[in-house]
Each structure stands twice: as C-alpha cells, then as structure tokens.
Amino acid sequence: MNDTARPAVDVELKRLEKRIDELVSAVAQLKDENRALHQRQDALTAERATLLQKNEQVRARVEAMIGRLKAMEHAT
C-alpha cells in the first residue's frame, strides 16, 4: 500500500470502528429492553392468573347466591 492511500484507509477504519461501537451500544440497549419486557410480561402473566382465579371465586359465589335465592323463592 502506498503512502497516499494510508490516510484514507485509516479514516475508513476509524469510521468502521465508530459504527461498530454504535452497534454494540445499540445491542446492549436492546438486550436491556428485552430483559425488562420479559420481566414485565412475567409480571403481567402472574397478575392475569391471579385475576382469573379471583374472577372464578367471585363467579362461584354469585352462582351460590343465585342458587340460594332460587331456593328461597321456591320455599315461599
């Protein structure tokens, strides 16, 4: 390689190095976001399971009340 091409190669290498650093930073940020989203999804999944369980309990209680009301209605 001659001396006139050397500075152009150095400039291009610096540009590529900067771009690689930017990409590494972007990947790290995306990994952090992905981890946070997985944690949020896990929390929401657990919350959903809890709410479904509570909903089922309330449904059973309402059905029991309806049954008692019908029994009282037929008893009168």
Residue pairs with C-beta under 8 A, 6 or more apart in sequence:
1 9
